[in-house]
Amino acid sequence: MARFHYRLTASRLGLALTMLASIVASAFATTAANAQSGFGNILISDQFNNRVIEVNRYTHQVVWHFGNGSDLPGPHSIVGVNDAERIGPFTLMAGTGTPPGLPGCSDTVNGCPDNRVIITDPSGRIIWQYGQAGVAGSGPNQLNTPVHSLFVSNFPGHPGPHVLITDQGNQRIILVNLRHQIVWQYGTTGVIGNGANQLSNPNSAELLENNHVLIADENNNRVIEVTTGLNLVKTFTDQGTVSGAAFASRLSNGDTLITDSNNNRIVEVNGNDQTVWQYFTNTDPASNPAPLPTRAVRLRNGHTLISDQFNDRVIEINKAGNIVFQQGALNVAGSGFNQLNGPYDAKVIGDFTGQTPPFDF
């Protein structure tokens, strides 16, 4: 299959570095709200529609998007996107790619790889990229199924802007500077395991306030907290019940919020790994019996925003488990008004509660 290889020119890379450095500098001089374009809208990684969309929560209208729907990665497309976040006016996205046999991919034999993490400006122009379009690898400037990425301005021992990438197919979490150099890594490249410095299909990583890294180690059915010195200090499994840890974040009360995908639930555990709250996404009679939710984030208002993947919707629930917002029709895939197809990630723009803020306010 022909693949489009997008390369940054030296001048464009220089411009990207200058623009991103400027954003970091200005962030310290503004409030978090003013630093976020589209503050309060919802940014959704609409996986099988091969697009990232920003929607107005009141009208459900798409007010910004990236991705022309193509299953070939290129300068205007992203394939099987699993993650996105807004950083100032820019948008960071993980082009994961789509395995054969799933929607959004026309190649039923080879699948539709992307293998890029990109940053776009508001017009949709790619200003920074790590990974090569359609190429899976573990060498310099190569990724294999990146599922999650975040922008950090002050990783311990590595000040300045970096991108933390969950490089799932390579079984590792890597910290990459804007000059495409890996400066930190957890997980032995290409090695599947649960021993020291080993992961199995990691699905997310967050930098915590204590300077540890919280990793959703999906196929090991656990969430682990590791130091930047690569020591494992805590493990969360909800007393051994978690199956398919798709995402995890640390809440302000010290609890850990886990997207327990194979159990179709979101669970909050305390420091002793005990359940303090949970919500199941497959209880509605019209639900897909196995919607496999992929991302849940706790919002500033105390609600929880859930990417209910195979129910083709994003929902916001209050503490009592009542739905107060929904984008997408329950268990109905589509690309029209108020429709989604396998949404993998959703975030309220400007709300980094429990997550890693891109700027160290």
C-alpha positions as CSV (number, residue, x, y, z in Angstrom):
1,M,0.0,0.0,0.0
2,A,1.3,3.4,-0.9
3,R,2.0,5.6,2.0
4,F,2.5,9.4,2.3
5,H,5.7,10.3,4.1
6,Y,5.4,13.8,5.6
7,R,8.7,15.4,6.5
8,L,9.3,18.7,8.3
9,T,11.7,20.9,6.5
10,A,14.4,22.5,8.6
11,S,12.7,25.9,8.3
12,R,9.4,24.5,9.3
13,L,10.9,22.7,12.3
14,G,12.6,25.9,13.4
15,L,9.3,27.7,13.1
16,A,7.5,25.0,15.1
17,L,10.2,25.1,17.9
18,T,9.9,28.9,18.0
19,M,6.1,28.9,18.1
20,L,5.9,26.2,20.7
21,A,8.6,27.9,22.9
22,S,6.6,31.1,22.6
23,I,3.4,29.3,23.8
24,V,5.2,27.9,26.8
25,A,6.6,31.3,27.7
26,S,3.3,33.1,27.3
27,A,1.5,30.4,29.3
28,F,3.3,31.4,32.5
29,A,2.1,35.0,32.0
30,T,-1.6,34.2,31.5
31,T,-4.3,32.2,33.2
32,A,-5.1,28.7,32.3
33,A,-8.4,29.7,30.8
34,N,-6.9,32.4,28.6
35,A,-4.2,30.1,27.4
36,Q,-6.7,27.6,26.0
37,S,-8.4,28.1,22.6
38,G,-12.0,26.8,22.7
39,F,-12.0,26.6,26.5
40,G,-15.0,24.6,27.7
41,N,-15.7,22.9,24.4
42,I,-15.1,19.1,24.1
43,L,-12.3,17.7,22.0
44,I,-13.1,14.2,20.8
45,S,-10.8,11.6,19.1
46,D,-13.4,10.1,16.8
47,Q,-11.4,7.0,16.1
48,F,-13.1,5.2,13.2
49,N,-14.2,8.4,11.5
50,N,-10.4,9.2,11.3
51,R,-10.8,12.7,12.7
52,V,-10.5,14.9,15.8
53,I,-13.4,17.2,16.4
54,E,-14.1,20.0,18.8
55,V,-17.8,20.3,19.6
56,N,-19.9,22.9,21.4
57,R,-21.5,21.0,24.3
58,Y,-24.7,23.1,24.1
59,T,-25.4,22.9,20.3
60,H,-23.5,19.6,19.6
61,Q,-22.1,21.4,16.5
62,V,-18.6,20.7,15.3
63,V,-16.7,24.0,15.5
64,W,-13.2,22.6,14.5
65,H,-11.9,19.4,13.1
66,F,-8.7,17.8,11.8
67,G,-8.8,14.8,9.5
68,N,-10.4,14.4,6.1
69,G,-11.6,10.8,6.8
70,S,-8.9,9.2,4.7
71,D,-7.4,5.9,6.0
72,L,-4.0,6.9,4.5
73,P,-1.9,9.1,6.9
74,G,-0.9,12.4,5.3
75,P,-0.7,16.2,5.9
76,H,-4.5,16.5,6.2
77,S,-5.4,13.1,7.6
78,I,-5.0,11.1,10.7
79,V,-5.9,7.4,11.0
80,G,-7.5,5.6,14.0
81,V,-6.8,8.5,16.3
82,N,-6.8,7.5,19.9
83,D,-5.9,10.7,21.8
84,A,-5.9,14.4,21.5
85,E,-5.4,17.5,23.7
86,R,-5.4,21.2,23.1
87,I,-2.2,23.0,24.1
88,G,-2.8,26.7,23.8
89,P,-4.1,27.2,20.2
90,F,-2.4,24.0,19.0
91,T,-3.7,20.4,19.1
92,L,-1.6,17.4,19.9
93,M,-2.9,14.1,18.4
94,A,-1.9,10.5,18.4
95,G,-2.4,8.8,15.0
96,T,-2.6,5.2,16.2
97,G,-3.8,3.5,13.1
98,T,-6.5,0.9,12.6
99,P,-6.1,-2.9,12.6
100,P,-7.7,-4.9,9.8
101,G,-11.4,-5.8,10.2
102,L,-12.3,-2.6,12.1
103,P,-14.3,0.3,10.7
104,G,-12.5,3.2,9.1
105,C,-10.0,1.0,7.3
106,S,-10.4,-0.3,3.8
107,D,-7.4,-2.7,3.9
108,T,-8.8,-5.9,5.4
109,V,-5.4,-7.6,5.2
110,N,-2.8,-5.2,6.3
111,G,-4.8,-2.7,8.3
112,C,-4.3,1.0,8.1
113,P,-1.3,2.1,10.1
114,D,-0.5,5.7,11.0
115,N,2.2,5.7,13.7
116,R,2.6,9.5,14.1
117,V,2.2,11.9,16.9
118,I,1.5,15.4,15.5
119,I,0.9,18.9,16.6
120,T,-1.2,21.1,14.3
121,D,-1.9,24.8,14.4
122,P,-5.5,26.2,14.4
123,S,-5.7,26.0,10.5
124,G,-4.8,22.3,10.6
125,R,-1.2,22.7,9.4
126,I,1.2,20.1,11.0
127,I,4.0,22.1,12.7
128,W,5.6,19.1,14.6
129,Q,5.6,15.4,14.1
130,Y,7.3,12.4,15.7
131,G,7.0,9.1,13.8
132,Q,6.7,8.4,10.1
133,A,3.4,8.0,8.3
134,G,2.4,4.4,7.9
135,V,5.8,3.1,9.1
136,A,6.0,0.9,12.2
137,G,9.4,0.8,13.9
138,S,11.5,1.5,17.0
139,G,14.4,3.4,15.5
140,P,15.0,7.1,15.5
141,N,11.8,9.0,14.8
142,Q,9.7,5.8,14.6
143,L,6.7,4.6,16.6
144,N,4.6,1.5,16.6
145,T,0.9,2.1,17.4
146,P,1.1,5.3,19.6
147,V,-2.1,5.4,21.6
148,H,-1.5,8.4,23.9
149,S,0.6,11.5,24.1
150,L,0.7,14.6,26.2
151,F,2.7,17.8,26.2
152,V,4.8,18.6,29.3
153,S,6.8,21.7,30.1
154,N,8.8,20.4,33.1
155,F,9.5,16.7,33.2
156,P,11.9,15.9,36.1
157,G,15.5,16.3,34.9
158,H,14.3,17.5,31.5
159,P,13.0,21.1,31.7
160,G,11.3,22.7,28.7
161,P,8.8,21.4,26.3
162,H,8.6,17.6,25.6
163,V,6.0,15.1,24.5
164,L,5.4,12.0,26.5
165,I,4.2,9.2,24.2
166,T,2.7,5.8,25.0
167,D,4.3,3.7,22.2
168,Q,2.1,0.7,22.6
169,G,3.5,-1.7,20.0
170,N,7.0,-1.1,21.2
171,Q,6.0,-1.8,24.8
172,R,7.3,1.5,26.1
173,I,6.6,5.0,27.4
174,I,9.0,7.6,25.9
175,L,9.8,11.2,26.5
176,V,10.7,13.0,23.3
177,N,12.0,16.5,23.0
178,L,11.0,18.8,20.2
179,R,14.2,17.9,18.3
180,H,13.0,14.3,18.1
181,Q,15.4,12.8,20.7
182,I,14.2,10.2,23.2
183,V,15.5,11.5,26.6
184,W,13.6,9.1,29.0
185,Q,12.0,5.7,28.6
186,Y,10.1,3.2,30.8
187,G,9.6,-0.3,29.4
188,T,12.1,-2.3,27.5
189,T,11.7,-1.8,23.8
190,G,9.9,-4.7,22.1
191,V,9.8,-6.8,25.3
192,I,6.4,-7.9,26.7
193,G,6.4,-8.7,30.4
194,N,5.5,-7.6,33.9
195,G,8.9,-7.6,35.5
196,A,11.2,-4.7,36.2
197,N,11.1,-2.1,33.4
198,Q,8.6,-4.2,31.4
199,L,5.1,-3.5,30.1
200,S,2.4,-5.3,28.1
201,N,0.5,-3.2,25.7
202,P,0.6,0.1,27.7
203,N,-2.3,2.4,26.9
204,S,-1.5,5.7,28.7
205,A,0.9,7.5,30.9
206,E,0.5,10.6,33.0
207,L,3.1,12.7,34.9
208,L,2.0,13.1,38.5
209,E,2.5,16.0,40.9
210,N,4.9,13.9,42.9
211,N,7.0,13.6,39.7
212,H,6.2,9.9,39.3
213,V,4.6,8.5,36.1
214,L,1.2,6.7,36.2
215,I,0.9,4.0,33.5
216,A,-2.1,2.1,32.4
217,D,-0.5,-1.3,31.6
218,E,-3.4,-2.7,29.7
219,N,-2.6,-6.3,29.1
220,N,-1.0,-6.8,32.5
221,N,-4.4,-5.7,33.9
222,R,-2.8,-3.2,36.2
223,V,-2.0,0.5,36.7
224,I,1.5,1.2,37.9
225,E,3.2,4.2,39.4
226,V,6.9,4.4,38.7
227,T,9.6,6.9,39.5
228,T,11.6,8.6,36.8
229,G,14.5,6.4,38.1
230,L,12.4,3.4,36.7
231,N,11.4,2.0,40.1
232,L,7.9,0.6,40.5
233,V,6.4,2.0,43.7
234,K,2.7,1.2,43.5
235,T,0.3,-1.1,41.7
236,F,-3.4,-0.7,41.3
237,T,-5.7,-3.6,40.2
238,D,-8.9,-3.0,42.3
239,Q,-8.1,-6.1,44.3
240,G,-7.2,-8.0,41.2
241,T,-10.5,-7.3,39.3
242,V,-9.2,-4.9,36.6
243,S,-9.2,-6.3,33.1
244,G,-7.8,-4.2,30.3
245,A,-6.6,-1.0,32.0
246,A,-7.1,1.5,29.2
247,F,-6.4,4.8,31.1
248,A,-5.6,6.0,34.6
249,S,-5.3,9.4,36.3
250,R,-4.6,10.6,39.8
251,L,-7.3,12.7,41.4
252,S,-6.8,15.5,43.8
253,N,-8.1,13.4,46.8
254,G,-5.3,10.9,46.1
255,D,-7.5,8.3,44.6
256,T,-6.8,6.8,41.1
257,L,-9.4,6.8,38.4
258,I,-9.1,3.7,36.1
259,T,-10.9,2.9,32.9
260,D,-11.4,-0.8,33.3
261,S,-12.2,-1.5,29.7
262,N,-12.9,-5.2,29.5
263,N,-15.3,-4.9,32.5
264,N,-17.1,-2.0,30.8
265,R,-16.7,0.2,33.9
266,I,-14.9,3.2,35.3
267,V,-13.6,2.6,38.8
268,E,-12.1,4.9,41.4
269,V,-9.7,3.2,43.9
270,N,-8.1,4.6,47.0
271,G,-4.5,4.3,48.1
272,N,-5.2,0.8,49.4
273,D,-6.6,-0.3,46.0
274,Q,-10.1,-0.5,47.3
275,T,-13.2,0.6,45.2
276,V,-14.7,3.9,46.3
277,W,-16.8,4.6,43.2
278,Q,-17.7,2.8,39.9
279,Y,-19.8,3.2,36.9
280,F,-20.7,0.6,34.2
281,T,-21.4,1.8,30.6
282,N,-23.3,-1.3,29.4
283,T,-26.4,-1.3,31.6
284,D,-28.8,0.5,29.2
285,P,-31.0,-2.1,27.3
286,A,-29.9,-0.5,24.0
287,S,-26.2,-0.6,24.9
288,N,-23.6,-2.7,23.1
289,P,-23.1,-5.6,25.5
290,A,-19.3,-4.9,25.4
291,P,-18.8,-1.2,24.7
292,L,-15.2,-1.3,26.0
293,P,-14.9,2.3,27.3
294,T,-11.4,3.7,26.7
295,R,-11.0,7.0,28.5
296,A,-12.6,8.5,31.6
297,V,-11.5,11.8,33.1
298,R,-12.7,13.5,36.2
299,L,-13.7,17.1,35.4
300,R,-13.3,20.2,37.5
301,N,-17.1,20.2,38.3
302,G,-16.8,16.7,39.8
303,H,-18.4,15.0,36.9
304,T,-16.7,12.2,34.8
305,L,-16.4,12.4,31.1
306,I,-16.3,9.0,29.5
307,S,-15.4,7.8,26.0
308,D,-17.9,5.0,25.6
309,Q,-16.1,3.5,22.6
310,F,-18.4,0.9,21.0
311,N,-21.5,2.6,22.2
312,D,-20.4,5.3,19.8
313,R,-20.9,8.1,22.3
314,V,-19.2,10.4,24.8
315,I,-21.1,10.9,28.0
316,E,-20.7,13.1,31.1
317,I,-22.1,11.7,34.3
318,N,-22.5,13.1,37.7
319,K,-21.4,11.4,40.9
320,A,-24.8,9.6,41.1
321,G,-24.3,8.1,37.7
322,N,-26.8,10.2,35.8
323,I,-25.9,11.3,32.3
324,V,-25.9,15.1,32.1
325,F,-24.4,15.4,28.6
326,Q,-24.1,13.0,25.6
327,Q,-22.5,13.4,22.2
328,G,-23.4,10.7,19.8
329,A,-26.4,8.3,19.6
330,L,-26.2,5.3,21.9
331,N,-24.8,2.3,20.0
332,V,-25.3,4.0,16.6
333,A,-22.2,4.7,14.6
334,G,-22.1,7.6,12.1
335,S,-20.4,10.7,11.0
336,G,-23.3,13.1,10.7
337,F,-24.6,15.7,13.1
338,N,-24.2,14.5,16.7
339,Q,-22.8,11.2,15.6
340,L,-19.5,9.4,16.4
341,N,-17.8,6.1,15.4
342,G,-15.8,4.5,18.1
343,P,-14.7,7.6,20.1
344,Y,-11.6,6.7,22.0
345,D,-10.8,9.9,23.9
346,A,-12.6,13.0,25.0
347,K,-11.5,16.0,27.1
348,V,-13.0,19.3,28.1
349,I,-10.7,21.9,26.6
350,G,-8.8,23.7,29.4
351,D,-9.8,21.2,32.1
352,F,-6.8,19.1,33.1
353,T,-8.2,17.9,36.4
354,G,-6.4,14.7,37.3
355,Q,-4.3,14.9,34.1
356,T,-1.0,16.3,33.2
357,P,-1.3,20.0,32.4
358,P,0.8,21.0,29.3
359,F,2.0,24.1,31.1
360,D,3.2,24.2,34.7
361,F,0.8,26.8,36.0
